[in-house]
Amino acid sequence: MTRLALNRLWRRVNVARLWRAGGWLGVAVTLVVSLMPPALNESGGHTDKLIHLAGYALLMFWWAQLVTRQRWKLAIAVVLFGVIIELLQGLTPNRLPDPLDALANSGGVLLGWLAARLLPNLPERLAARRTILPAPHR
């Protein structure tokens, strides 16, 4: 694609809609990965806690870009999502609920909230940038 074609395409993109779709994809991926058999060898280490922390931080940050008022409600929803997933893991044959995972999820939500406060309105700022590449100098 040429630079001009990319710029035209970008001007037609609804950034908020695309951002929302990415958020729902993140929710779906989190749900599927959390309920499938564990991919990590969980013998003694706490690497999975860091993954929980980072994953929920990203999820909260992503959605906090769209929910700019009363984010505390979003935070409660994301924490409850993590708790429900932990409880659902008890119904699967290969997973067990872990309160430390729920705690790591909650810590990730807090981290994502703070990151969203430091970098607010990212989709709006992306939408405001309606050119991908600068025009070439002649």
A tleap script that builds the chain and sets N, CA, C and O, in Angstrom:
source leaprc.protein.ff14SB
mol = sequence {
  NMET THR ARG LEU ALA LEU ASN ARG LEU TRP
  ARG ARG VAL ASN VAL ALA ARG LEU TRP ARG
  ALA GLY GLY TRP LEU GLY VAL ALA VAL THR
  LEU VAL VAL SER LEU MET PRO PRO ALA LEU
  ASN GLU SER GLY GLY HIE THR ASP LYS LEU
  ILE HIE LEU ALA GLY TYR ALA LEU LEU MET
  PHE TRP TRP ALA GLN LEU VAL THR ARG GLN
  ARG TRP LYS LEU ALA ILE ALA VAL VAL LEU
  PHE GLY VAL ILE ILE GLU LEU LEU GLN GLY
  LEU THR PRO ASN ARG LEU PRO ASP PRO LEU
  ASP ALA LEU ALA ASN SER GLY GLY VAL LEU
  LEU GLY TRP LEU ALA ALA ARG LEU LEU PRO
  ASN LEU PRO GLU ARG LEU ALA ALA ARG ARG
  THR ILE LEU PRO ALA PRO HIE CARG
}
set mol.1.N position { 0.834 -1.179 0.000 }
set mol.1.CA position { 0.000 0.000 0.000 }
set mol.1.C position { 0.879 1.243 0.000 }
set mol.1.O position { 1.953 1.270 0.601 }
set mol.2.N position { 0.415 2.223 -0.660 }
set mol.2.CA position { 1.161 3.476 -0.689 }
set mol.2.C position { 0.874 4.279 0.578 }
set mol.2.O position { -0.071 3.999 1.316 }
set mol.3.N position { 1.695 5.257 0.800 }
set mol.3.CA position { 1.525 6.135 1.959 }
set mol.3.C position { 0.171 6.836 1.905 }
set mol.3.O position { -0.502 6.961 2.929 }
set mol.4.N position { -0.229 7.287 0.738 }
set mol.4.CA position { -1.504 7.985 0.575 }
set mol.4.C position { -2.674 7.042 0.886 }
set mol.4.O position { -3.633 7.435 1.550 }
set mol.5.N position { -2.590 5.809 0.408 }
set mol.5.CA position { -3.659 4.837 0.670 }
set mol.5.C position { -3.750 4.516 2.157 }
set mol.5.O position { -4.849 4.381 2.695 }
set mol.6.N position { -2.619 4.396 2.819 }
set mol.6.CA position { -2.629 4.142 4.264 }
set mol.6.C position { -3.249 5.305 5.023 }
set mol.6.O position { -4.024 5.097 5.956 }
set mol.7.N position { -2.915 6.515 4.633 }
set mol.7.CA position { -3.489 7.692 5.291 }
set mol.7.C position { -4.998 7.768 5.078 }
set mol.7.O position { -5.734 8.104 6.005 }
set mol.8.N position { -5.461 7.466 3.884 }
set mol.8.CA position { -6.910 7.465 3.616 }
set mol.8.C position { -7.614 6.406 4.445 }
set mol.8.O position { -8.683 6.650 5.005 }
set mol.9.N position { -7.012 5.236 4.519 }
set mol.9.CA position { -7.602 4.146 5.310 }
set mol.9.C position { -7.672 4.534 6.785 }
set mol.9.O position { -8.688 4.301 7.440 }
set mol.10.N position { -6.606 5.119 7.305 }
set mol.10.CA position { -6.568 5.513 8.718 }
set mol.10.C position { -7.634 6.554 9.043 }
set mol.10.O position { -8.213 6.529 10.129 }
set mol.11.N position { -7.899 7.474 8.106 }
set mol.11.CA position { -8.924 8.491 8.339 }
set mol.11.C position { -10.315 7.883 8.468 }
set mol.11.O position { -11.192 8.477 9.096 }
set mol.12.N position { -10.528 6.719 7.888 }
set mol.12.CA position { -11.838 6.055 7.944 }
set mol.12.C position { -12.008 5.168 9.178 }
set mol.12.O position { -13.121 4.745 9.492 }
set mol.13.N position { -10.932 4.894 9.860 }
set mol.13.CA position { -10.983 3.995 11.009 }
set mol.13.C position { -11.662 4.684 12.190 }
set mol.13.O position { -11.335 5.821 12.528 }
set mol.14.N position { -12.598 3.993 12.805 }
set mol.14.CA position { -13.221 4.471 14.036 }
set mol.14.C position { -12.378 3.907 15.179 }
set mol.14.O position { -12.524 2.743 15.553 }
set mol.15.N position { -11.508 4.732 15.720 }
set mol.15.CA position { -10.536 4.273 16.705 }
set mol.15.C position { -11.223 3.742 17.963 }
set mol.15.O position { -10.799 2.724 18.511 }
set mol.16.N position { -12.275 4.412 18.428 }
set mol.16.CA position { -12.967 3.960 19.640 }
set mol.16.C position { -13.583 2.582 19.425 }
set mol.16.O position { -13.524 1.726 20.308 }
set mol.17.N position { -14.168 2.372 18.264 }
set mol.17.CA position { -14.762 1.060 17.966 }
set mol.17.C position { -13.689 -0.026 17.884 }
set mol.17.O position { -13.867 -1.134 18.390 }
set mol.18.N position { -12.594 0.306 17.250 }
set mol.18.CA position { -11.480 -0.635 17.139 }
set mol.18.C position { -10.892 -0.930 18.524 }
set mol.18.O position { -10.549 -2.072 18.829 }
set mol.19.N position { -10.781 0.107 19.354 }
set mol.19.CA position { -10.260 -0.058 20.713 }
set mol.19.C position { -11.186 -0.957 21.532 }
set mol.19.O position { -10.720 -1.821 22.275 }
set mol.20.N position { -12.504 -0.750 21.392 }
set mol.20.CA position { -13.481 -1.566 22.109 }
set mol.20.C position { -13.400 -3.028 21.657 }
set mol.20.O position { -13.472 -3.936 22.485 }
set mol.21.N position { -13.252 -3.255 20.360 }
set mol.21.CA position { -13.124 -4.617 19.838 }
set mol.21.C position { -11.873 -5.289 20.395 }
set mol.21.O position { -11.894 -6.470 20.743 }
set mol.22.N position { -10.788 -4.528 20.476 }
set mol.22.CA position { -9.563 -5.071 21.074 }
set mol.22.C position { -9.761 -5.420 22.537 }
set mol.22.O position { -9.208 -6.406 23.024 }
set mol.23.N position { -10.551 -4.611 23.244 }
set mol.23.CA position { -10.844 -4.890 24.649 }
set mol.23.C position { -11.635 -6.176 24.821 }
set mol.23.O position { -11.334 -6.985 25.699 }
set mol.24.N position { -12.654 -6.366 23.974 }
set mol.24.CA position { -13.435 -7.607 24.069 }
set mol.24.C position { -12.598 -8.819 23.668 }
set mol.24.O position { -12.771 -9.905 24.220 }
set mol.25.N position { -11.700 -8.635 22.718 }
set mol.25.CA position { -10.777 -9.716 22.363 }
set mol.25.C position { -9.897 -10.061 23.563 }
set mol.25.O position { -9.640 -11.235 23.828 }
set mol.26.N position { -9.434 -9.043 24.288 }
set mol.26.CA position { -8.635 -9.279 25.493 }
set mol.26.C position { -9.409 -10.038 26.562 }
set mol.26.O position { -8.859 -10.914 27.229 }
set mol.27.N position { -10.689 -9.702 26.726 }
set mol.27.CA position { -11.530 -10.417 27.696 }
set mol.27.C position { -11.666 -11.879 27.280 }
set mol.27.O position { -11.530 -12.777 28.111 }
set mol.28.N position { -11.933 -12.120 25.993 }
set mol.28.CA position { -12.099 -13.492 25.501 }
set mol.28.C position { -10.811 -14.302 25.649 }
set mol.28.O position { -10.845 -15.451 26.091 }
set mol.29.N position { -9.692 -13.711 25.284 }
set mol.29.CA position { -8.403 -14.411 25.402 }
set mol.29.C position { -8.109 -14.726 26.876 }
set mol.29.O position { -7.652 -15.822 27.200 }
set mol.30.N position { -8.371 -13.769 27.756 }
set mol.30.CA position { -8.147 -13.994 29.186 }
set mol.30.C position { -8.993 -15.156 29.688 }
set mol.30.O position { -8.506 -16.009 30.431 }
set mol.31.N position { -10.252 -15.189 29.286 }
set mol.31.CA position { -11.151 -16.257 29.715 }
set mol.31.C position { -10.687 -17.619 29.204 }
set mol.31.O position { -10.621 -18.580 29.970 }
set mol.32.N position { -10.368 -17.703 27.927 }
set mol.32.CA position { -9.954 -18.978 27.332 }
set mol.32.C position { -8.642 -19.467 27.933 }
set mol.32.O position { -8.530 -20.627 28.330 }
set mol.33.N position { -7.660 -18.591 28.000 }
set mol.33.CA position { -6.352 -18.994 28.525 }
set mol.33.C position { -6.452 -19.389 29.999 }
set mol.33.O position { -5.741 -20.285 30.455 }
set mol.34.N position { -7.330 -18.723 30.737 }
set mol.34.CA position { -7.462 -19.012 32.165 }
set mol.34.C position { -8.159 -20.338 32.441 }
set mol.34.O position { -7.974 -20.928 33.506 }
set mol.35.N position { -8.959 -20.808 31.488 }
set mol.35.CA position { -9.706 -22.041 31.726 }
set mol.35.C position { -9.131 -23.250 31.000 }
set mol.35.O position { -9.568 -24.374 31.249 }
set mol.36.N position { -8.173 -23.052 30.119 }
set mol.36.CA position { -7.552 -24.200 29.449 }
set mol.36.C position { -6.471 -24.802 30.344 }
set mol.36.O position { -6.059 -24.173 31.319 }
set mol.37.N position { -6.013 -25.993 30.032 }
set mol.37.CA position { -4.948 -26.589 30.861 }
set mol.37.C position { -3.742 -25.660 30.948 }
set mol.37.O position { -3.403 -24.989 29.973 }
set mol.38.N position { -3.092 -25.620 32.114 }
set mol.38.CA position { -1.974 -24.677 32.294 }
set mol.38.C position { -0.827 -24.960 31.336 }
set mol.38.O position { -0.445 -26.110 31.116 }
set mol.39.N position { -0.292 -23.894 30.778 }
set mol.39.CA position { 0.831 -24.014 29.849 }
set mol.39.C position { 2.162 -23.910 30.572 }
set mol.39.O position { 3.182 -24.380 30.068 }
set mol.40.N position { 2.159 -23.294 31.759 }
set mol.40.CA position { 3.398 -23.122 32.520 }
set mol.40.C position { 3.579 -24.259 33.504 }
set mol.40.O position { 2.614 -24.789 34.054 }
set mol.41.N position { 4.834 -24.624 33.715 }
set mol.41.CA position { 5.147 -25.582 34.761 }
set mol.41.C position { 5.160 -24.818 36.077 }
set mol.41.O position { 6.054 -24.007 36.318 }
set mol.42.N position { 4.183 -25.071 36.918 }
set mol.42.CA position { 4.023 -24.283 38.137 }
set mol.42.C position { 4.692 -24.939 39.340 }
set mol.42.O position { 4.145 -24.915 40.443 }
set mol.43.N position { 5.839 -25.507 39.141 }
set mol.43.CA position { 6.516 -26.184 40.238 }
set mol.43.C position { 7.337 -25.203 41.062 }
set mol.43.O position { 8.508 -24.960 40.767 }
set mol.44.N position { 6.724 -24.646 42.087 }
set mol.44.CA position { 7.446 -23.834 43.045 }
set mol.44.C position { 7.563 -22.361 42.748 }
set mol.44.O position { 7.604 -21.561 43.682 }
set mol.45.N position { 7.618 -21.961 41.485 }
set mol.45.CA position { 7.819 -20.550 41.172 }
set mol.45.C position { 6.532 -19.761 41.193 }
set mol.45.O position { 5.435 -20.316 41.262 }
set mol.46.N position { 6.691 -18.449 41.130 }
set mol.46.CA position { 5.530 -17.577 41.100 }
set mol.46.C position { 5.491 -16.771 39.806 }
set mol.46.O position { 4.977 -15.653 39.780 }
set mol.47.N position { 6.037 -17.344 38.728 }
set mol.47.CA position { 6.012 -16.671 37.431 }
set mol.47.C position { 4.587 -16.401 36.993 }
set mol.47.O position { 4.302 -15.368 36.388 }
set mol.48.N position { 3.685 -17.338 37.300 }
set mol.48.CA position { 2.294 -17.153 36.890 }
set mol.48.C position { 1.660 -15.932 37.555 }
set mol.48.O position { 0.755 -15.318 36.991 }
set mol.49.N position { 2.129 -15.581 38.745 }
set mol.49.CA position { 1.574 -14.397 39.433 }
set mol.49.C position { 1.944 -13.117 38.676 }
set mol.49.O position { 1.144 -12.185 38.592 }
set mol.50.N position { 3.153 -13.083 38.131 }
set mol.50.CA position { 3.567 -11.931 37.332 }
set mol.50.C position { 2.755 -11.850 36.045 }
set mol.50.O position { 2.429 -10.759 35.577 }
set mol.51.N position { 2.432 -12.999 35.479 }
set mol.51.CA position { 1.604 -13.023 34.273 }
set mol.51.C position { 0.192 -12.532 34.598 }
set mol.51.O position { -0.397 -11.776 33.826 }
set mol.52.N position { -0.348 -12.961 35.738 }
set mol.52.CA position { -1.660 -12.475 36.178 }
set mol.52.C position { -1.615 -10.960 36.372 }
set mol.52.O position { -2.502 -10.245 35.905 }
set mol.53.N position { -0.594 -10.477 37.053 }
set mol.53.CA position { -0.452 -9.044 37.322 }
set mol.53.C position { -0.400 -8.258 36.011 }
set mol.53.O position { -1.124 -7.276 35.845 }
set mol.54.N position { 0.446 -8.682 35.091 }
set mol.54.CA position { 0.604 -7.968 33.814 }
set mol.54.C position { -0.658 -8.066 32.963 }
set mol.54.O position { -1.071 -7.079 32.355 }
set mol.55.N position { -1.267 -9.235 32.916 }
set mol.55.CA position { -2.465 -9.420 32.095 }
set mol.55.C position { -3.628 -8.558 32.554 }
set mol.55.O position { -4.297 -7.929 31.734 }
set mol.56.N position { -3.872 -8.523 33.851 }
set mol.56.CA position { -4.975 -7.720 34.365 }
set mol.56.C position { -4.652 -6.229 34.358 }
set mol.56.O position { -5.557 -5.400 34.272 }
set mol.57.N position { -3.375 -5.886 34.448 }
set mol.57.CA position { -2.985 -4.480 34.306 }
set mol.57.C position { -3.294 -4.020 32.886 }
set mol.57.O position { -3.830 -2.930 32.689 }
set mol.58.N position { -2.964 -4.834 31.913 }
set mol.58.CA position { -3.245 -4.496 30.520 }
set mol.58.C position { -4.749 -4.413 30.273 }
set mol.58.O position { -5.225 -3.488 29.615 }
set mol.59.N position { -5.495 -5.383 30.803 }
set mol.59.CA position { -6.949 -5.383 30.624 }
set mol.59.C position { -7.573 -4.123 31.224 }
set mol.59.O position { -8.411 -3.480 30.591 }
set mol.60.N position { -7.169 -3.777 32.433 }
set mol.60.CA position { -7.714 -2.588 33.090 }
set mol.60.C position { -7.298 -1.320 32.350 }
set mol.60.O position { -8.119 -0.431 32.124 }
set mol.61.N position { -6.022 -1.238 31.974 }
set mol.61.CA position { -5.543 -0.070 31.240 }
set mol.61.C position { -6.327 0.109 29.944 }
set mol.61.O position { -6.750 1.216 29.611 }
set mol.62.N position { -6.514 -0.980 29.228 }
set mol.62.CA position { -7.191 -0.927 27.928 }
set mol.62.C position { -8.605 -0.386 28.079 }
set mol.62.O position { -9.001 0.545 27.376 }
set mol.63.N position { -9.370 -0.980 29.009 }
set mol.63.CA position { -10.763 -0.568 29.187 }
set mol.63.C position { -10.872 0.810 29.841 }
set mol.63.O position { -11.831 1.541 29.591 }
set mol.64.N position { -9.903 1.164 30.671 }
set mol.64.CA position { -9.933 2.474 31.326 }
set mol.64.C position { -9.759 3.604 30.326 }
set mol.64.O position { -10.085 4.752 30.629 }
set mol.65.N position { -9.254 3.299 29.147 }
set mol.65.CA position { -9.150 4.314 28.107 }
set mol.65.C position { -10.527 4.675 27.549 }
set mol.65.O position { -10.726 5.778 27.040 }
set mol.66.N position { -11.471 3.746 27.646 }
set mol.66.CA position { -12.835 3.999 27.167 }
set mol.66.C position { -13.758 4.457 28.286 }
set mol.66.O position { -14.655 5.271 28.067 }
set mol.67.N position { -13.536 3.937 29.473 }
set mol.67.CA position { -14.358 4.300 30.629 }
set mol.67.C position { -13.591 5.369 31.403 }
set mol.67.O position { -12.722 5.056 32.215 }
set mol.68.N position { -13.917 6.614 31.147 }
set mol.68.CA position { -13.147 7.700 31.739 }
set mol.68.C position { -13.798 8.279 32.984 }
set mol.68.O position { -13.158 9.028 33.723 }
set mol.69.N position { -15.045 7.949 33.224 }
set mol.69.CA position { -15.733 8.422 34.430 }
set mol.69.C position { -16.113 7.218 35.277 }
set mol.69.O position { -16.457 6.157 34.756 }
set mol.70.N position { -16.046 7.393 36.552 }
set mol.70.CA position { -16.368 6.340 37.512 }
set mol.70.C position { -15.605 5.045 37.197 }
set mol.70.O position { -16.186 3.965 37.097 }
set mol.71.N position { -14.302 5.193 37.047 }
set mol.71.CA position { -13.460 4.030 36.749 }
set mol.71.C position { -13.470 3.010 37.877 }
set mol.71.O position { -13.125 1.847 37.668 }
set mol.72.N position { -13.858 3.433 39.055 }
set mol.72.CA position { -13.899 2.498 40.174 }
set mol.72.C position { -14.894 1.376 39.873 }
set mol.72.O position { -14.692 0.242 40.309 }
set mol.73.N position { -15.963 1.677 39.132 }
set mol.73.CA position { -16.921 0.631 38.753 }
set mol.73.C position { -16.271 -0.355 37.786 }
set mol.73.O position { -16.477 -1.564 37.888 }
set mol.74.N position { -15.489 0.169 36.852 }
set mol.74.CA position { -14.749 -0.692 35.932 }
set mol.74.C position { -13.771 -1.560 36.702 }
set mol.74.O position { -13.658 -2.756 36.432 }
set mol.75.N position { -13.060 -0.970 37.662 }
set mol.75.CA position { -12.088 -1.724 38.453 }
set mol.75.C position { -12.767 -2.860 39.207 }
set mol.75.O position { -12.240 -3.971 39.257 }
set mol.76.N position { -13.920 -2.595 39.788 }
set mol.76.CA position { -14.655 -3.647 40.501 }
set mol.76.C position { -15.070 -4.745 39.530 }
set mol.76.O position { -14.974 -5.929 39.852 }
set mol.77.N position { -15.530 -4.358 38.342 }
set mol.77.CA position { -15.943 -5.351 37.346 }
set mol.77.C position { -14.776 -6.233 36.917 }
set mol.77.O position { -14.933 -7.446 36.777 }
set mol.78.N position { -13.609 -5.632 36.709 }
set mol.78.CA position { -12.448 -6.418 36.272 }
set mol.78.C position { -11.968 -7.328 37.405 }
set mol.78.O position { -11.585 -8.471 37.156 }
set mol.79.N position { -11.984 -6.837 38.640 }
set mol.79.CA position { -11.613 -7.685 39.786 }
set mol.79.C position { -12.591 -8.853 39.905 }
set mol.79.O position { -12.176 -9.995 40.101 }
set mol.80.N position { -13.887 -8.570 39.788 }
set mol.80.CA position { -14.888 -9.644 39.859 }
set mol.80.C position { -14.726 -10.641 38.715 }
set mol.80.O position { -14.921 -11.842 38.907 }
set mol.81.N position { -14.374 -10.158 37.540 }
set mol.81.CA position { -14.091 -11.035 36.403 }
set mol.81.C position { -12.969 -12.013 36.768 }
set mol.81.O position { -13.068 -13.210 36.496 }
set mol.82.N position { -11.910 -11.496 37.383 }
set mol.82.CA position { -10.800 -12.353 37.795 }
set mol.82.C position { -11.201 -13.353 38.865 }
set mol.82.O position { -10.778 -14.508 38.825 }
set mol.83.N position { -12.012 -12.921 39.821 }
set mol.83.CA position { -12.467 -13.822 40.890 }
set mol.83.C position { -13.356 -14.915 40.309 }
set mol.83.O position { -13.221 -16.084 40.670 }
set mol.84.N position { -14.261 -14.540 39.411 }
set mol.84.CA position { -15.144 -15.536 38.792 }
set mol.84.C position { -14.341 -16.549 37.995 }
set mol.84.O position { -14.637 -17.743 38.038 }
set mol.85.N position { -13.338 -16.096 37.274 }
set mol.85.CA position { -12.486 -17.031 36.530 }
set mol.85.C position { -11.795 -17.996 37.485 }
set mol.85.O position { -11.716 -19.195 37.216 }
set mol.86.N position { -11.298 -17.472 38.599 }
set mol.86.CA position { -10.640 -18.356 39.579 }
set mol.86.C position { -11.628 -19.405 40.099 }
set mol.86.O position { -11.263 -20.569 40.266 }
set mol.87.N position { -12.862 -19.005 40.353 }
set mol.87.CA position { -13.870 -19.965 40.820 }
set mol.87.C position { -14.210 -20.973 39.729 }
set mol.87.O position { -14.394 -22.156 40.014 }
set mol.88.N position { -14.294 -20.515 38.483 }
set mol.88.CA position { -14.575 -21.429 37.367 }
set mol.88.C position { -13.451 -22.439 37.166 }
set mol.88.O position { -13.692 -23.557 36.710 }
set mol.89.N position { -12.227 -22.047 37.504 }
set mol.89.CA position { -11.115 -22.984 37.374 }
set mol.89.C position { -11.314 -24.212 38.257 }
set mol.89.O position { -10.814 -25.292 37.944 }
set mol.90.N position { -12.038 -24.050 39.351 }
set mol.90.CA position { -12.332 -25.192 40.214 }
set mol.90.C position { -13.267 -26.199 39.565 }
set mol.90.O position { -13.357 -27.341 40.015 }
set mol.91.N position { -13.962 -25.789 38.513 }
set mol.91.CA position { -14.872 -26.691 37.805 }
set mol.91.C position { -14.195 -27.399 36.640 }
set mol.91.O position { -14.793 -28.277 36.019 }
set mol.92.N position { -12.957 -27.029 36.338 }
set mol.92.CA position { -12.232 -27.671 35.239 }
set mol.92.C position { -11.386 -28.805 35.801 }
set mol.92.O position { -10.999 -28.776 36.969 }
set mol.93.N position { -11.094 -29.815 34.961 }
set mol.93.CA position { -10.320 -30.952 35.472 }
set mol.93.C position { -8.836 -30.650 35.708 }
set mol.93.O position { -8.190 -31.335 36.501 }
set mol.94.N position { -8.296 -29.649 35.041 }
set mol.94.CA position { -6.847 -29.415 35.082 }
set mol.94.C position { -6.422 -28.203 35.879 }
set mol.94.O position { -5.224 -27.942 35.992 }
set mol.95.N position { -7.359 -27.448 36.439 }
set mol.95.CA position { -7.018 -26.210 37.135 }
set mol.95.C position { -7.611 -26.199 38.529 }
set mol.95.O position { -8.617 -26.855 38.802 }
set mol.96.N position { -6.973 -25.446 39.401 }
set mol.96.CA position { -7.487 -25.245 40.759 }
set mol.96.C position { -7.544 -23.747 41.032 }
set mol.96.O position { -6.659 -23.008 40.600 }
set mol.97.N position { -8.569 -23.290 41.742 }
set mol.97.CA position { -8.607 -21.871 42.100 }
set mol.97.C position { -7.471 -21.537 43.064 }
set mol.97.O position { -7.123 -22.338 43.932 }
set mol.98.N position { -6.909 -20.368 42.903 }
set mol.98.CA position { -5.806 -19.941 43.749 }
set mol.98.C position { -6.063 -18.518 44.225 }
set mol.98.O position { -6.106 -17.597 43.410 }
set mol.99.N position { -6.233 -18.324 45.525 }
set mol.99.CA position { -6.472 -16.966 46.037 }
set mol.99.C position { -5.334 -16.001 45.716 }
set mol.99.O position { -5.564 -14.801 45.567 }
set mol.100.N position { -4.110 -16.515 45.609 }
set mol.100.CA position { -2.984 -15.639 45.262 }
set mol.100.C position { -3.083 -15.145 43.819 }
set mol.100.O position { -2.627 -14.046 43.502 }
set mol.101.N position { -3.682 -15.964 42.942 }
set mol.101.CA position { -3.920 -15.500 41.574 }
set mol.101.C position { -4.919 -14.356 41.584 }
set mol.101.O position { -4.730 -13.356 40.891 }
set mol.102.N position { -5.979 -14.497 42.364 }
set mol.102.CA position { -6.984 -13.428 42.460 }
set mol.102.C position { -6.352 -12.157 43.027 }
set mol.102.O position { -6.689 -11.051 42.605 }
set mol.103.N position { -5.442 -12.316 43.976 }
set mol.103.CA position { -4.748 -11.158 44.541 }
set mol.103.C position { -3.844 -10.507 43.490 }
set mol.103.O position { -3.785 -9.281 43.388 }
set mol.104.N position { -3.144 -11.330 42.713 }
set mol.104.CA position { -2.298 -10.790 41.638 }
set mol.104.C position { -3.154 -10.089 40.586 }
set mol.104.O position { -2.761 -9.047 40.060 }
set mol.105.N position { -4.329 -10.659 40.273 }
set mol.105.CA position { -5.243 -10.017 39.326 }
set mol.105.C position { -5.642 -8.636 39.841 }
set mol.105.O position { -5.642 -7.660 39.091 }
set mol.106.N position { -5.980 -8.565 41.117 }
set mol.106.CA position { -6.410 -7.299 41.716 }
set mol.106.C position { -5.271 -6.279 41.718 }
set mol.106.O position { -5.492 -5.093 41.472 }
set mol.107.N position { -4.067 -6.741 41.994 }
set mol.107.CA position { -2.910 -5.849 41.920 }
set mol.107.C position { -2.701 -5.335 40.507 }
set mol.107.O position { -2.323 -4.179 40.315 }
set mol.108.N position { -2.945 -6.185 39.518 }
set mol.108.CA position { -2.844 -5.766 38.128 }
set mol.108.C position { -3.879 -4.715 37.778 }
set mol.108.O position { -3.597 -3.778 37.030 }
set mol.109.N position { -5.086 -4.873 38.325 }
set mol.109.CA position { -6.135 -3.877 38.089 }
set mol.109.C position { -5.694 -2.516 38.629 }
set mol.109.O position { -5.866 -1.494 37.965 }
set mol.110.N position { -5.135 -2.510 39.817 }
set mol.110.CA position { -4.655 -1.260 40.408 }
set mol.110.C position { -3.540 -0.655 39.550 }
set mol.110.O position { -3.524 0.550 39.303 }
set mol.111.N position { -2.619 -1.492 39.106 }
set mol.111.CA position { -1.521 -1.023 38.257 }
set mol.111.C position { -2.049 -0.450 36.942 }
set mol.111.O position { -1.581 0.591 36.482 }
set mol.112.N position { -3.022 -1.132 36.342 }
set mol.112.CA position { -3.615 -0.651 35.093 }
set mol.112.C position { -4.346 0.665 35.273 }
set mol.112.O position { -4.306 1.531 34.399 }
set mol.113.N position { -5.014 0.814 36.410 }
set mol.113.CA position { -5.725 2.062 36.722 }
set mol.113.C position { -4.718 3.219 36.808 }
set mol.113.O position { -4.930 4.293 36.246 }
set mol.114.N position { -3.625 2.968 37.523 }
set mol.114.CA position { -2.601 4.014 37.659 }
set mol.114.C position { -1.972 4.356 36.310 }
set mol.114.O position { -1.726 5.525 36.013 }
set mol.115.N position { -1.715 3.345 35.505 }
set mol.115.CA position { -1.140 3.597 34.174 }
set mol.115.C position { -2.095 4.410 33.316 }
set mol.115.O position { -1.664 5.276 32.553 }
set mol.116.N position { -3.394 4.136 33.436 }
set mol.116.CA position { -4.388 4.887 32.660 }
set mol.116.C position { -4.457 6.343 33.111 }
set mol.116.O position { -4.749 7.231 32.311 }
set mol.117.N position { -4.192 6.581 34.374 }
set mol.117.CA position { -4.169 7.977 34.865 }
set mol.117.C position { -2.953 8.717 34.321 }
set mol.117.O position { -3.007 9.922 34.077 }
set mol.118.N position { -1.852 7.984 34.133 }
set mol.118.CA position { -0.636 8.615 33.611 }
set mol.118.C position { -0.690 8.804 32.098 }
set mol.118.O position { -0.051 9.708 31.559 }
set mol.119.N position { -1.447 7.955 31.418 }
set mol.119.CA position { -1.541 8.014 29.954 }
set mol.119.C position { -3.016 7.982 29.555 }
set mol.119.O position { -3.490 6.982 29.016 }
set mol.120.N position { -3.747 9.077 29.818 }
set mol.120.CA position { -5.190 9.080 29.565 }
set mol.120.C position { -5.543 9.335 28.101 }
set mol.120.O position { -4.745 9.872 27.333 }
set mol.121.N position { -6.744 8.939 27.743 }
set mol.121.CA position { -7.348 9.263 26.446 }
set mol.121.C position { -6.502 8.840 25.254 }
set mol.121.O position { -6.408 9.572 24.269 }
set mol.122.N position { -5.899 7.688 25.333 }
set mol.122.CA position { -5.060 7.204 24.242 }
set mol.122.C position { -5.842 7.026 22.939 }
set mol.122.O position { -5.350 7.448 21.892 }
set mol.123.N position { -7.031 6.423 22.948 }
set mol.123.CA position { -7.764 6.296 21.674 }
set mol.123.C position { -8.099 7.644 21.044 }
set mol.123.O position { -8.033 7.796 19.824 }
set mol.124.N position { -8.461 8.627 21.878 }
set mol.124.CA position { -8.773 9.957 21.333 }
set mol.124.C position { -7.534 10.590 20.721 }
set mol.124.O position { -7.614 11.238 19.677 }
set mol.125.N position { -6.399 10.405 21.362 }
set mol.125.CA position { -5.166 10.974 20.813 }
set mol.125.C position { -4.774 10.274 19.517 }
set mol.125.O position { -4.254 10.909 18.599 }
set mol.126.N position { -5.022 8.968 19.441 }
set mol.126.CA position { -4.751 8.253 18.192 }
set mol.126.C position { -5.695 8.722 17.087 }
set mol.126.O position { -5.290 8.884 15.936 }
set mol.127.N position { -6.963 8.938 17.455 }
set mol.127.CA position { -7.937 9.406 16.466 }
set mol.127.C position { -7.582 10.807 15.963 }
set mol.127.O position { -7.828 11.137 14.803 }
set mol.128.N position { -7.010 11.614 16.831 }
set mol.128.CA position { -6.638 12.970 16.442 }
set mol.128.C position { -5.487 12.971 15.438 }
set mol.128.O position { -5.349 13.888 14.628 }
set mol.129.N position { -4.677 11.939 15.507 }
set mol.129.CA position { -3.570 11.816 14.539 }
set mol.129.C position { -4.107 11.125 13.304 }
set mol.129.O position { -4.154 9.896 13.244 }
set mol.130.N position { -4.497 11.877 12.359 }
set mol.130.CA position { -5.128 11.310 11.176 }
set mol.130.C position { -4.165 11.033 10.038 }
set mol.130.O position { -4.602 10.727 8.928 }
set mol.131.N position { -2.895 11.130 10.279 }
set mol.131.CA position { -1.930 10.728 9.262 }
set mol.131.C position { -0.980 9.750 9.897 }
set mol.131.O position { -0.546 9.938 11.034 }
set mol.132.N position { -0.661 8.718 9.174 }
set mol.132.CA position { 0.269 7.701 9.650 }
set mol.132.C position { 1.706 8.152 9.414 }
set mol.132.O position { 2.551 8.109 10.308 }
set mol.133.N position { 1.946 8.572 8.216 }
set mol.133.CA position { 3.303 8.955 7.818 }
set mol.133.C position { 3.311 10.408 7.361 }
set mol.133.O position { 2.371 10.856 6.705 }
set mol.134.N position { 4.338 11.129 7.693 }
set mol.134.CA position { 4.400 12.505 7.211 }
set mol.134.C position { 4.586 12.542 5.690 }
set mol.134.O position { 5.118 11.608 5.091 }
set mol.135.N position { 4.149 13.606 5.103 }
set mol.135.CA position { 4.324 13.773 3.654 }
set mol.135.C position { 5.823 13.880 3.358 }
set mol.135.O position { 6.578 14.479 4.124 }
set mol.136.N position { 6.229 13.303 2.264 }
set mol.136.CA position { 7.666 13.379 1.913 }
set mol.136.C position { 8.066 14.801 1.556 }
set mol.136.O position { 7.275 15.554 0.987 }
set mol.137.N position { 9.290 15.162 1.892 }
set mol.137.CA position { 9.830 16.485 1.547 }
set mol.137.C position { 10.233 16.488 0.095 }
set mol.137.O position { 10.851 15.544 -0.397 }
set mol.138.N position { 9.880 17.551 -0.580 }
set mol.138.CA position { 10.236 17.640 -2.004 }
set mol.138.C position { 11.131 18.818 -2.253 }
set mol.138.O position { 11.535 19.057 -3.391 }
savepdb mol mol.pdb
quit
